[in-house]
Amino acid sequence: MEMKSIIRKRSLLLAAAFVSIALPASSQENNPESAAIAQVTIDASQTGEPISPYIYGQFIEHLGRCIYGGIWAEMLEDRKFYYPIPATNNIWRTTREGARVLAASPWKVLGAGTTVSMVEKDAFSGKHSPHVRGAGGVEAGIYQEELGLMKDREYTGYVVLAGEDVGPVTVTLSWGDGPNDRQTHRIRRVRSRSTKVPFRFVAGADTDNGRLTISTRGNGTLRIGCVSLMPADNIEGFRRDTLELLKQLNSPVYRWPGGNFVSGYDWRDGIGDRDRRPTRTNPAWTGIEPNDVGMHEFIRFCELIGTEPMIAVNTGFGDAYSAAAQVEYANGSTDTPMGRLRAQNGSRKPFKVKWWCVGNEMWGNWQLGYMRLNHYVLKHNWVEEKMREVDPSIVTVASGDLGNNWSRGMLTSCADHMDLISEHFYCQTRANFTVAEHVAQIPNNVKRIADAHRKFREELPSLKGKDIRIALDEWNYWYGPHVFGELGTRYFLKDALGIAAGLHEYFRNSDIIFMANYAQTVNVIGCIKTTKTHAEFDSTAFPLMLYRREFGTIPLKVEHTAAPLDVAAALTSDRKAVTVAVVNPTENAVRMKLNLNALRIGGPARSWTITGPDPMAFNHPGEPRKVDVEEGAPADLNGIVSVRPLSVTLWRATLR
C-alpha cells in the first residue's frame, strides 16, 4: 500500500529529560550575565524517524467566519434570499460567548413594506425569491447595510434580475448619507427572463456601514434572483489578503469541510452553478450555509495556495454510496458517471484527492447521526470499503478518540479499513495557571495520545504487522470570548508558546504521529484573523510558519537542565545543518550552553525569535503587530547563547 512507502517503521521514542534548576527570580533580560547557565546536550547519534511535513497541516470548516467572511470574498449576507424579506424579528443575535450571528434576513425594504413579497413560483434559488412591485415613480427596492468599504478600492459584483415593465433599475453603493457619498449603476432594460447584470464601483471613503441598494421607480414587478458583491481584487472569489497570509503559512494539507458540519452536509449541494446552489441552515452550527464554496472551490483554493486537499465524508447522516460517489466525483475519469458530472461542472481532469477522512467525532452525542461503537465499526467498514472500491489508492483516516475505548474498539474491529486514525484535543486555561502551566497543556496532550497508541500496539492482536499512525487532525487552544464571530477566539503570546511546545512534542513522537491539522486556520479558533477589510496573523501562526520553514526533519535526542523550558533539535534532511529551538514560558532570560558532541558547527547560526511585550499580547487586523517573528543577530552555538523571556527561539547552523 502507498502509505507504507510514506511512513517508515517505528523507531526509538525521543524524550527530553527535564531536571529543574533554580533560575534567579530577578529580571535577567537586562543583565543576562547574572543568569545561571543551563546545560543542553544534543546527541546526534540518536536520531528519530523523519518528521512528517504533514504535522503542519490545517483544517477549515463551514463554521462562523472561517470560510464566509474569512477566506471567501463575498461581502453580502444571504445573497440568495434564504430568509424572507423583511425580517420579522431581530436580524442578528448574540451568543453566550459574545459572537454576533445572523438570525433573519439582513435585507431591508426601501419604501413601503408592502412593495416586497417573497414568491415561491419559479424561484431562482431555493424556495422563494423577492419580488419588488413598482410604486409608480416612487423608489422601491431592497438594501443591505453594514458593508466594509475602503476608500479608492474597487468593488465588483452582479445582480440576477427579471421583470416586465419595471423601467430602469439602479444598483447603488453608498458609503455615507450625503448625495455625493454614493455611486449608482443604471440598468436601462430588464428582460423577462433572469439575466445576470454586472456592476463595478469605487468607494469614496472608509466605512464599516456601507450600503448596497437595488431599486426601481417603474410600475411593474422586479424579480431579484441573487446578488453578489466582492472586492475587485478577489482571486477567483477568495479574499486576496487572506490568501497572501495562507501562502506564507505554507501548510502542506488542508482538511475540509468539517468537523461537526460534515455529518449533516450533502456534498452535492456544493456543485453546479454557484448561484443556483441551495442555501441551507447550517446543520451543526448557527446561521446558514450558502454553498458558495463546495468541492470545486475547495480544490481551487488548495491549488492557489499550493497545498494538498483532505476531504472528510459524511458518516453521520450520510451513507457508503454517497461517500463512494463523492470519491468518484473527485477522482474518477470522465468514463464514470460522477467523473462525467464533474466534467460537466467545469473540471474535466480528476482532482486526485489522496487524503480522505471517514467521518468526524462519531462517538459524541453532539454529532449528527452518532451511534454506539459496536454499530459504528460496521458502518465505518462499509463506507471505507465502498470508497476504496472506487479508488484503491486513497489514504483513509478513521475517526478515533481515546475516551470510552473508542479508538481501541476502532483499531480492534477496523484495522483492515484504515491507514491512519484520527485523534482530537483542545485545551482551555485557568485563572490560576502560570504561563508555563498553560503552555504545557499542549505537549502533555500530544504525549498522552502518542503513549496510548503505543500501548494499543503492544496489546491489540489486530495491529500485529500493521503501522497505523495518528492523524491529530484537530488540535489547538479553545477558550475565551468569540471576538471574531462564532468560535472566533483571540490568541495571545502565551498560546503561541504552547503551539511551539506542541510542535516539539510532535517531533519527539515522529515514529507514531504522521499528521496534525491545526484547527481552524481563519477566525474560528484560527491562526489568522480578519475584519471586513483587513487580515492578520494571530500569535499562534508564527510558530507554525517558522518551524515549517526553518526547522529540520531528522529529530535528535535532547537532554537539558532548564525546565520548564522545552528544547528540541533536528538535522535538516540533507544533514548539512542543525536546528535548535527553545520555548521559554518564564519571564526570565535564560543562558544556555549547547553540548553538541560530534556536531561540528561551520559558522554563526541564523536565529529567529517569536515574542511580545507580555504573555497576553495579541495582534489585531489593521493594527501594528504586538507579537511577531523577527530574525536576530547571528549566534555562536559553540558558546553561551541567550533566550529571551516569554519567547520561542530557533537557531539554524550549517555543519562542517
C-alpha positions as CSV (number, residue, x, y, z in Angstrom):
1,M,0.0,0.0,0.0
2,E,1.2,3.5,-0.8
3,M,1.0,4.5,2.9
4,K,3.8,2.1,3.7
5,S,6.2,3.9,1.5
6,I,5.3,7.2,3.1
7,I,5.7,6.1,6.7
8,R,8.8,4.3,7.9
9,K,8.8,1.7,10.5
10,R,8.6,2.6,14.2
11,S,11.9,3.6,15.8
12,L,13.1,5.0,19.2
13,L,10.8,7.3,21.1
14,L,12.6,10.5,21.8
15,A,12.0,12.1,25.2
16,A,13.6,15.1,26.7
17,A,14.8,14.7,30.3
18,F,13.8,17.7,32.4
19,V,15.8,18.4,35.5
20,S,14.9,21.6,37.2
21,I,17.4,24.2,38.2
22,A,16.7,27.4,40.2
23,L,16.7,30.4,37.9
24,P,17.2,33.8,39.5
25,A,13.9,35.5,40.3
26,S,15.1,38.9,39.4
27,S,14.9,40.2,35.8
28,Q,17.7,38.8,33.7
29,E,16.8,40.3,30.3
30,N,18.8,43.5,31.1
31,N,21.6,41.6,32.9
32,P,21.9,38.2,31.2
33,E,25.3,37.6,32.7
34,S,23.6,37.1,36.1
35,A,21.6,34.1,34.8
36,A,22.6,30.6,35.6
37,I,23.8,28.6,32.6
38,A,21.5,25.8,31.6
39,Q,23.2,22.8,30.1
40,V,21.7,21.3,26.9
41,T,23.1,18.1,25.4
42,I,22.2,17.2,21.8
43,D,23.1,13.7,20.8
44,A,23.4,13.4,17.0
45,S,24.0,9.6,17.3
46,Q,20.4,9.1,18.5
47,T,18.0,10.2,15.7
48,G,14.3,9.6,15.4
49,E,12.3,8.9,12.3
50,P,12.0,11.8,9.9
51,I,9.4,14.4,11.0
52,S,6.4,14.2,8.7
53,P,5.7,17.5,6.9
54,Y,2.0,16.8,7.4
55,I,2.2,17.8,11.1
56,Y,2.0,21.3,9.8
57,G,-1.5,20.7,8.4
58,Q,-4.5,22.9,8.7
59,F,-8.3,22.5,9.0
60,I,-11.1,24.6,7.7
61,E,-14.8,24.1,8.4
62,H,-18.1,25.7,7.4
63,L,-18.5,27.4,10.7
64,G,-18.7,31.0,11.8
65,R,-16.4,33.3,9.8
66,C,-13.8,30.7,8.8
67,I,-14.8,30.4,5.2
68,Y,-17.5,33.0,4.7
69,G,-16.2,36.3,6.0
70,G,-12.6,34.9,6.3
71,I,-11.4,33.0,3.2
72,W,-14.3,33.7,0.7
73,A,-14.6,37.3,-0.5
74,E,-18.4,37.6,-0.7
75,M,-19.4,40.7,1.3
76,L,-23.2,40.2,1.3
77,E,-25.1,38.1,3.8
78,D,-27.8,35.9,2.5
79,R,-27.2,36.8,-1.1
80,K,-29.7,34.2,-2.4
81,F,-32.5,35.2,-0.1
82,Y,-32.9,32.2,2.1
83,Y,-34.7,34.3,4.8
84,P,-37.9,36.2,3.9
85,I,-37.8,39.9,3.5
86,P,-38.4,41.9,5.6
87,A,-37.2,40.3,8.8
88,T,-40.0,39.8,11.3
89,N,-37.6,39.5,14.3
90,N,-34.0,40.6,15.1
91,I,-31.6,40.3,12.2
92,W,-28.7,39.4,14.5
93,R,-28.5,37.6,17.8
94,T,-25.6,37.4,20.2
95,T,-24.4,34.1,21.5
96,R,-23.4,33.4,25.1
97,E,-19.8,33.8,24.2
98,G,-20.3,37.2,22.5
99,A,-20.5,36.2,18.9
100,R,-22.8,38.1,16.6
101,V,-24.6,35.7,14.2
102,L,-27.2,36.1,11.5
103,A,-30.7,35.1,12.6
104,A,-33.0,36.6,9.9
105,S,-32.8,38.4,6.6
106,P,-30.3,41.3,6.5
107,W,-32.1,42.8,3.5
108,K,-34.4,45.7,4.3
109,V,-37.2,47.2,2.3
110,L,-36.8,50.6,0.6
111,G,-40.2,52.4,0.5
112,A,-43.4,50.9,1.7
113,G,-43.1,47.4,3.3
114,T,-45.9,46.1,1.1
115,T,-43.8,46.6,-2.1
116,V,-41.7,43.5,-1.4
117,S,-43.0,40.0,-1.3
118,M,-41.4,36.5,-1.3
119,V,-42.7,34.4,-4.1
120,E,-42.2,30.6,-4.4
121,K,-43.3,30.2,-8.0
122,D,-40.3,29.9,-10.3
123,A,-37.9,30.8,-7.5
124,F,-34.4,31.4,-8.8
125,S,-32.6,29.7,-5.9
126,G,-34.2,27.9,-3.0
127,K,-37.8,28.1,-2.1
128,H,-38.6,31.7,-2.9
129,S,-37.3,34.9,-4.4
130,P,-38.1,38.6,-3.6
131,H,-40.4,40.4,-6.0
132,V,-40.5,44.2,-5.8
133,R,-43.7,45.8,-7.0
134,G,-43.2,49.2,-8.6
135,A,-44.9,52.2,-6.9
136,G,-45.3,54.5,-9.9
137,G,-42.4,56.9,-9.7
138,V,-41.7,56.3,-6.0
139,E,-38.4,54.4,-5.4
140,A,-39.0,50.9,-4.2
141,G,-36.5,48.1,-3.6
142,I,-34.2,46.4,-1.1
143,Y,-30.9,47.2,0.5
144,Q,-28.3,45.8,2.8
145,E,-26.1,47.7,5.3
146,E,-23.0,47.1,7.4
147,L,-20.7,46.6,4.4
148,G,-17.0,47.2,5.0
149,L,-15.6,49.6,2.4
150,M,-12.2,51.2,1.9
151,K,-11.6,54.5,0.1
152,D,-10.5,54.2,-3.5
153,R,-10.9,50.5,-3.5
154,E,-12.8,48.9,-6.4
155,Y,-15.8,46.6,-5.8
156,T,-17.3,44.3,-8.4
157,G,-20.5,42.2,-8.4
158,Y,-23.7,41.3,-10.2
159,V,-27.4,41.0,-9.8
160,V,-29.7,38.5,-11.4
161,L,-32.9,40.3,-12.5
162,A,-36.1,39.6,-14.4
163,G,-39.3,41.6,-14.8
164,E,-41.8,43.2,-17.1
165,D,-42.5,47.0,-17.4
166,V,-40.3,47.8,-14.5
167,G,-38.4,50.6,-16.2
168,P,-34.8,51.5,-15.3
169,V,-33.3,49.7,-12.3
170,T,-30.5,51.2,-10.2
171,V,-27.8,49.5,-8.1
172,T,-26.2,51.9,-5.7
173,L,-23.2,51.6,-3.4
174,S,-23.2,54.2,-0.6
175,W,-20.5,55.0,2.0
176,G,-22.3,57.9,3.6
177,D,-25.6,59.8,3.8
178,G,-24.8,62.7,1.6
179,P,-25.8,62.9,-2.1
180,N,-22.2,62.6,-3.2
181,D,-21.4,59.6,-0.9
182,R,-22.5,57.0,-3.4
183,Q,-22.1,55.6,-6.9
184,T,-25.0,54.3,-9.0
185,H,-25.1,51.8,-11.8
186,R,-28.1,52.2,-14.0
187,I,-29.8,49.2,-15.7
188,R,-31.9,50.7,-18.5
189,R,-33.7,47.5,-19.5
190,V,-34.7,44.4,-17.6
191,R,-35.5,41.3,-19.5
192,S,-38.4,38.9,-18.8
193,R,-36.1,36.0,-18.2
194,S,-33.5,36.0,-15.4
195,T,-30.3,37.8,-16.6
196,K,-27.0,38.4,-14.8
197,V,-26.1,42.1,-14.9
198,P,-22.6,43.0,-13.7
199,F,-21.6,46.3,-11.9
200,R,-18.5,47.9,-10.6
201,F,-17.9,50.7,-8.0
202,V,-15.1,52.7,-6.4
203,A,-15.7,53.6,-2.8
204,G,-15.1,57.2,-1.8
205,A,-14.4,56.7,1.9
206,D,-13.6,54.2,4.6
207,T,-16.7,52.8,6.4
208,D,-18.0,49.7,8.2
209,N,-21.5,50.7,7.3
210,G,-21.7,50.8,3.6
211,R,-24.9,50.1,1.8
212,L,-25.9,48.3,-1.4
213,T,-29.4,49.2,-2.8
214,I,-31.3,47.7,-5.6
215,S,-34.3,49.8,-6.6
216,T,-36.8,50.8,-9.3
217,R,-39.3,53.6,-10.0
218,G,-41.3,51.7,-12.5
219,N,-44.8,50.3,-12.3
220,G,-44.2,46.6,-13.0
221,T,-42.7,43.8,-10.8
222,L,-39.0,43.3,-10.5
223,R,-37.8,39.8,-9.6
224,I,-34.4,39.5,-7.9
225,G,-32.7,36.1,-8.2
226,C,-29.5,36.7,-6.3
227,V,-26.8,39.3,-5.7
228,S,-23.0,39.3,-5.2
229,L,-20.5,41.9,-4.2
230,M,-16.8,41.4,-3.7
231,P,-13.6,43.5,-3.6
232,A,-12.4,43.6,-7.2
233,D,-9.0,42.2,-6.3
234,N,-10.5,38.9,-5.2
235,I,-8.8,35.9,-6.6
236,E,-11.4,33.6,-8.2
237,G,-13.8,34.5,-5.3
238,F,-11.2,34.3,-2.5
239,R,-10.0,37.2,-0.4
240,R,-6.6,38.3,-1.7
241,D,-5.4,39.5,1.8
242,T,-6.3,36.1,3.4
243,L,-4.7,34.1,0.6
244,E,-1.5,36.0,0.9
245,L,-1.2,35.1,4.6
246,L,-2.1,31.5,3.8
247,K,0.7,31.2,1.3
248,Q,3.1,32.4,3.9
249,L,1.8,29.9,6.4
250,N,2.6,27.3,3.8
251,S,0.7,24.4,5.3
252,P,1.1,21.2,3.3
253,V,-2.5,19.9,3.7
254,Y,-6.0,21.3,4.5
255,R,-8.8,19.2,5.9
256,W,-12.4,20.2,4.8
257,P,-15.4,20.6,5.2
258,G,-15.6,19.5,8.8
259,G,-15.8,19.0,11.6
260,N,-19.2,18.6,13.0
261,F,-20.6,20.3,9.9
262,V,-19.8,17.3,7.7
263,S,-22.2,14.9,9.5
264,G,-25.2,16.9,8.1
265,Y,-23.6,18.0,4.8
266,D,-24.7,16.8,1.4
267,W,-21.7,17.4,-0.9
268,R,-24.0,17.5,-3.9
269,D,-25.4,20.9,-2.6
270,G,-21.9,22.4,-3.3
271,I,-21.6,21.6,-7.0
272,G,-23.0,23.1,-10.2
273,D,-24.0,26.8,-10.8
274,R,-23.0,28.6,-7.7
275,D,-26.0,31.0,-7.9
276,R,-28.4,28.1,-8.2
277,R,-27.0,26.0,-5.3
278,P,-29.4,25.8,-2.5
279,T,-28.9,27.7,0.7
280,R,-29.3,25.5,3.8
281,T,-29.5,26.0,7.5
282,N,-26.0,25.2,8.9
283,P,-26.6,21.6,10.1
284,A,-24.2,21.8,13.1
285,W,-23.6,25.5,13.9
286,T,-25.6,28.7,13.7
287,G,-26.7,30.7,10.6
288,I,-26.9,29.5,7.1
289,E,-24.7,27.7,4.5
290,P,-25.0,29.3,1.1
291,N,-23.0,26.5,-0.6
292,D,-20.9,29.1,-2.5
293,V,-17.8,27.1,-1.5
294,G,-18.1,23.5,-2.5
295,M,-15.7,20.8,-3.7
296,H,-14.6,22.7,-6.9
297,E,-13.9,25.9,-4.9
298,F,-12.0,23.9,-2.2
299,I,-9.8,22.2,-4.8
300,R,-9.1,25.5,-6.5
301,F,-8.3,27.0,-3.1
302,C,-5.7,24.3,-2.5
303,E,-4.2,24.9,-5.9
304,L,-4.0,28.7,-5.3
305,I,-2.1,28.4,-2.1
306,G,0.0,25.3,-3.1
307,T,-1.4,22.7,-0.6
308,E,-3.0,19.2,-0.7
309,P,-6.7,18.6,-0.2
310,M,-8.0,16.3,2.5
311,I,-11.8,15.7,2.3
312,A,-14.0,14.3,5.1
313,V,-17.0,12.3,4.1
314,N,-20.3,12.2,5.9
315,T,-20.7,9.1,8.1
316,G,-23.3,10.8,10.3
317,F,-26.5,11.3,8.2
318,G,-24.6,10.0,5.1
319,D,-24.1,6.5,3.7
320,A,-21.5,4.4,1.9
321,Y,-22.9,5.0,-1.5
322,S,-22.9,8.8,-1.2
323,A,-19.3,8.6,0.1
324,A,-18.2,6.4,-2.8
325,A,-19.9,8.8,-5.3
326,Q,-18.0,11.7,-3.7
327,V,-14.7,9.8,-4.2
328,E,-15.7,9.1,-7.8
329,Y,-16.7,12.7,-8.4
330,A,-13.3,13.8,-7.1
331,N,-11.0,11.2,-8.7
332,G,-13.0,9.3,-11.3
333,S,-12.3,9.5,-15.0
334,T,-14.9,11.0,-17.4
335,D,-15.9,7.4,-18.2
336,T,-17.6,7.2,-14.8
337,P,-21.0,8.8,-14.0
338,M,-19.6,11.1,-11.3
339,G,-16.5,11.9,-13.3
340,R,-18.7,12.9,-16.2
341,L,-20.7,15.1,-13.9
342,R,-17.6,16.8,-12.6
343,A,-16.5,17.5,-16.2
344,Q,-19.9,19.0,-17.0
345,N,-19.4,21.3,-13.9
346,G,-16.1,22.6,-15.4
347,S,-13.3,20.2,-14.3
348,R,-12.5,17.6,-16.9
349,K,-9.3,16.5,-15.1
350,P,-9.8,14.4,-11.9
351,F,-8.9,16.3,-8.6
352,K,-6.7,13.4,-7.5
353,V,-7.6,13.7,-3.8
354,K,-5.4,11.4,-1.8
355,W,-6.4,12.0,1.8
356,W,-9.9,11.1,3.0
357,C,-11.4,11.3,6.5
358,V,-14.1,8.7,7.1
359,G,-16.4,10.7,9.4
360,N,-15.8,13.0,12.2
361,E,-16.1,12.5,16.0
362,M,-18.8,9.9,15.6
363,W,-18.5,8.9,19.3
364,G,-20.0,12.2,20.5
365,N,-23.7,12.9,21.2
366,W,-23.2,16.4,19.6
367,Q,-22.5,14.7,16.3
368,L,-25.4,14.3,13.9
369,G,-26.0,10.5,13.4
370,Y,-23.7,9.5,16.2
371,M,-24.0,5.9,17.3
372,R,-22.7,3.2,19.6
373,L,-19.3,1.8,18.9
374,N,-20.5,-1.7,18.1
375,H,-22.7,-0.2,15.4
376,Y,-20.3,2.4,14.1
377,V,-17.5,-0.1,13.4
378,L,-19.9,-1.8,10.9
379,K,-20.7,1.5,9.2
380,H,-17.1,2.6,9.1
381,N,-16.0,-0.6,7.4
382,W,-18.9,-0.5,4.9
383,V,-18.2,3.2,4.0
384,E,-14.4,2.7,3.7
385,E,-14.9,-0.4,1.5
386,K,-17.1,1.3,-0.9
387,M,-14.8,4.3,-1.1
388,R,-11.8,2.1,-1.8
389,E,-13.7,0.1,-4.4
390,V,-13.9,3.4,-6.4
391,D,-10.2,4.3,-5.9
392,P,-7.9,1.8,-4.2
393,S,-5.1,4.4,-4.0
394,I,-6.8,6.7,-1.4
395,V,-5.4,7.1,2.1
396,T,-8.2,6.8,4.7
397,V,-8.3,8.3,8.2
398,A,-10.6,6.6,10.7
399,S,-12.5,8.6,13.4
400,G,-10.8,7.8,16.7
401,D,-10.9,9.0,20.3
402,L,-9.3,7.7,23.4
403,G,-12.4,8.2,25.6
404,N,-14.8,5.4,26.2
405,N,-12.4,2.9,24.5
406,W,-13.5,4.2,21.1
407,S,-10.0,4.2,19.5
408,R,-9.3,0.8,21.0
409,G,-12.5,-0.5,19.5
410,M,-11.9,1.0,16.1
411,L,-8.4,-0.4,16.0
412,T,-9.7,-3.8,17.1
413,S,-12.6,-4.0,14.5
414,C,-11.5,-1.7,11.7
415,A,-7.7,-2.1,11.4
416,D,-8.0,-3.5,7.9
417,H,-10.1,-0.5,6.9
418,M,-7.9,2.5,7.7
419,D,-4.4,3.9,7.0
420,L,-4.4,6.4,9.8
421,I,-6.6,7.0,12.9
422,S,-7.7,10.4,14.0
423,E,-7.5,12.0,17.4
424,H,-8.6,15.5,18.6
425,F,-7.9,17.6,21.6
426,Y,-8.5,21.2,22.6
427,C,-7.0,23.0,25.7
428,Q,-8.5,25.8,27.7
429,T,-6.9,27.9,30.5
430,R,-7.4,28.7,34.2
431,A,-7.1,31.9,36.0
432,N,-4.6,30.4,38.4
433,F,-2.4,28.9,35.7
434,T,1.1,30.1,35.3
435,V,2.2,30.7,31.7
436,A,4.3,27.5,31.9
437,E,1.3,25.5,33.1
438,H,-0.8,27.0,30.3
439,V,1.9,26.1,27.7
440,A,2.4,22.6,29.0
441,Q,-1.1,21.5,28.3
442,I,-0.5,21.2,24.5
443,P,2.6,18.9,24.6
444,N,1.1,16.9,27.5
445,N,-1.9,16.1,25.4
446,V,0.2,15.1,22.4
447,K,2.3,12.8,24.6
448,R,-0.8,11.3,26.2
449,I,-2.2,10.4,22.9
450,A,1.1,9.0,21.5
451,D,1.7,6.9,24.6
452,A,-1.9,5.5,24.5
453,H,-1.4,4.4,20.9
454,R,1.9,2.8,21.6
455,K,0.1,0.7,24.3
456,F,-2.5,-0.3,21.7
457,R,0.3,-1.7,19.5
458,E,1.5,-3.8,22.4
459,E,-1.9,-5.1,23.4
460,L,-4.0,-5.5,20.3
461,P,-3.6,-8.6,18.0
462,S,-5.4,-6.7,15.2
463,L,-2.4,-4.3,14.9
464,K,0.2,-7.1,14.5
465,G,2.2,-6.3,11.4
466,K,0.4,-3.0,10.8
467,D,1.7,0.6,11.2
468,I,-1.5,2.6,11.7
469,R,-0.3,6.0,12.8
470,I,-2.1,9.0,14.3
471,A,-3.6,11.9,12.4
472,L,-4.2,14.6,15.1
473,D,-6.4,16.4,12.7
474,E,-7.9,18.8,15.2
475,W,-5.7,20.4,17.9
476,N,-5.5,23.8,19.5
477,Y,-6.4,26.0,22.4
478,W,-10.1,26.9,22.6
479,Y,-11.2,29.4,25.3
480,G,-12.3,33.0,25.8
481,P,-14.9,35.4,24.1
482,H,-15.8,34.9,20.5
483,V,-14.4,38.2,19.2
484,F,-14.3,37.2,15.5
485,G,-17.7,35.6,15.1
486,E,-18.8,32.2,16.3
487,L,-15.8,30.4,17.9
488,G,-13.7,33.4,16.9
489,T,-11.4,33.3,19.9
490,R,-8.4,35.6,20.2
491,Y,-5.0,34.2,20.8
492,F,-2.1,35.6,22.9
493,L,1.6,35.2,23.1
494,K,1.2,32.5,25.7
495,D,-0.8,30.5,23.2
496,A,1.9,30.8,20.6
497,L,4.4,29.4,23.1
498,G,2.1,26.4,23.7
499,I,1.7,25.7,20.0
500,A,5.5,25.8,19.6
501,A,5.9,23.4,22.6
502,G,3.2,21.1,20.9
503,L,5.3,21.0,17.8
504,H,8.3,19.9,19.9
505,E,6.3,17.0,21.2
506,Y,5.3,16.0,17.7
507,F,9.0,15.9,16.9
508,R,9.6,13.7,19.8
509,N,6.9,11.3,18.6
510,S,7.7,11.3,14.9
511,D,7.6,7.4,15.0
512,I,3.8,7.3,15.6
513,I,2.3,10.7,14.7
514,F,2.1,11.3,11.0
515,M,-0.3,14.2,10.6
516,A,-1.7,17.1,12.6
517,N,-4.2,19.7,11.5
518,Y,-4.3,22.9,13.4
519,A,-7.9,23.9,13.8
520,Q,-9.3,26.0,12.2
521,T,-7.0,28.4,10.3
522,V,-9.1,31.5,9.9
523,N,-11.2,33.3,12.6
524,V,-12.7,30.2,14.1
525,I,-10.1,29.2,16.7
526,G,-7.7,30.2,13.9
527,C,-4.2,31.5,13.5
528,I,-5.4,34.1,11.0
529,K,-8.0,36.7,11.9
530,T,-10.0,39.0,9.6
531,T,-12.2,42.0,9.8
532,K,-14.4,43.2,7.0
533,T,-11.4,45.0,5.4
534,H,-8.2,43.5,6.9
535,A,-6.5,40.2,7.6
536,E,-3.6,39.5,10.0
537,F,-1.7,36.6,11.6
538,D,-2.8,35.8,15.1
539,S,0.0,34.9,17.5
540,T,-0.3,31.1,17.0
541,A,0.5,31.4,13.3
542,F,4.2,32.3,13.9
543,P,5.5,29.0,15.3
544,L,3.6,27.0,12.7
545,M,5.1,29.2,9.9
546,L,8.6,29.5,11.3
547,Y,9.1,25.8,12.1
548,R,7.6,24.7,8.8
549,R,10.1,27.0,7.0
550,E,13.3,26.6,9.1
551,F,13.2,23.6,11.5
552,G,14.9,20.3,10.5
553,T,13.4,17.0,9.7
554,I,15.6,14.4,11.5
555,P,15.0,14.8,15.2
556,L,17.9,14.4,17.6
557,K,17.8,13.3,21.3
558,V,17.9,16.3,23.6
559,E,18.6,16.4,27.4
560,H,18.8,19.6,29.4
561,T,18.6,21.1,32.8
562,A,16.3,24.0,32.3
563,A,12.7,23.0,33.0
564,P,10.2,24.5,32.3
565,L,12.0,25.3,29.0
566,D,11.2,23.0,26.2
567,V,14.1,22.3,23.8
568,A,14.1,20.4,20.5
569,A,16.7,19.8,17.9
570,A,16.9,18.3,14.4
571,L,19.1,17.9,11.4
572,T,18.0,19.1,8.0
573,S,17.1,16.4,5.6
574,D,20.4,16.7,3.8
575,R,22.2,16.6,7.2
576,K,24.1,19.8,6.3
577,A,22.6,21.9,9.1
578,V,21.4,21.5,12.6
579,T,18.4,23.4,14.1
580,V,17.7,24.0,17.7
581,A,14.5,25.5,19.1
582,V,13.7,26.7,22.7
583,V,10.3,27.6,24.2
584,N,10.8,29.8,27.3
585,P,7.5,30.2,29.1
586,T,9.1,32.1,32.0
587,E,9.6,35.9,32.5
588,N,13.3,35.4,33.0
589,A,16.0,35.4,30.3
590,V,18.0,32.1,30.2
591,R,21.6,31.5,29.3
592,M,22.3,28.1,27.7
593,K,25.4,26.1,26.9
594,L,24.8,23.7,24.0
595,N,26.8,20.5,24.2
596,L,26.8,19.4,20.6
597,N,29.1,16.4,20.9
598,A,30.0,15.2,17.4
599,L,28.2,18.0,15.6
600,R,30.8,20.5,14.2
601,I,29.3,23.9,13.6
602,G,30.5,25.6,10.4
603,G,29.9,29.2,11.4
604,P,27.5,31.6,13.1
605,A,23.9,30.4,13.3
606,R,20.9,32.3,12.0
607,S,18.4,33.0,14.7
608,W,14.7,33.8,14.9
609,T,12.6,34.8,17.9
610,I,8.8,35.0,18.4
611,T,7.9,37.2,21.4
612,G,5.9,40.2,22.5
613,P,5.7,42.7,25.4
614,D,3.8,40.4,27.8
615,P,2.1,37.0,27.8
616,M,-1.3,38.5,26.9
617,A,0.0,40.4,23.9
618,F,-2.1,39.8,20.7
619,N,-2.4,41.0,17.1
620,H,-5.5,42.7,15.6
621,P,-6.2,43.1,11.9
622,G,-5.3,46.5,10.6
623,E,-3.2,47.4,13.6
624,P,0.6,47.2,14.2
625,R,1.7,43.7,15.4
626,K,2.4,43.2,19.1
627,V,3.5,39.6,18.5
628,D,5.8,38.8,15.6
629,V,8.8,36.7,14.5
630,E,12.0,38.6,13.9
631,E,15.4,37.5,12.8
632,G,18.1,38.2,15.3
633,A,21.9,38.6,15.2
634,P,24.0,35.6,14.3
635,A,24.7,33.3,17.3
636,D,27.7,31.2,18.1
637,L,26.3,27.8,19.1
638,N,29.7,26.7,20.4
639,G,29.5,29.4,23.1
640,I,26.8,30.7,25.5
641,V,23.5,31.6,23.9
642,S,20.7,33.7,25.4
643,V,17.0,33.0,25.3
644,R,14.7,35.9,25.9
645,P,11.8,35.8,28.4
646,L,8.4,34.6,27.0
647,S,9.8,33.6,23.7
648,V,10.3,31.0,21.1
649,T,13.9,31.0,19.7
650,L,15.1,28.9,16.7
651,W,18.7,28.6,15.5
652,R,19.9,27.1,12.3
653,A,23.6,26.5,11.8
654,T,25.5,24.8,8.9
655,L,27.7,21.8,9.7
656,R,31.2,21.1,8.7
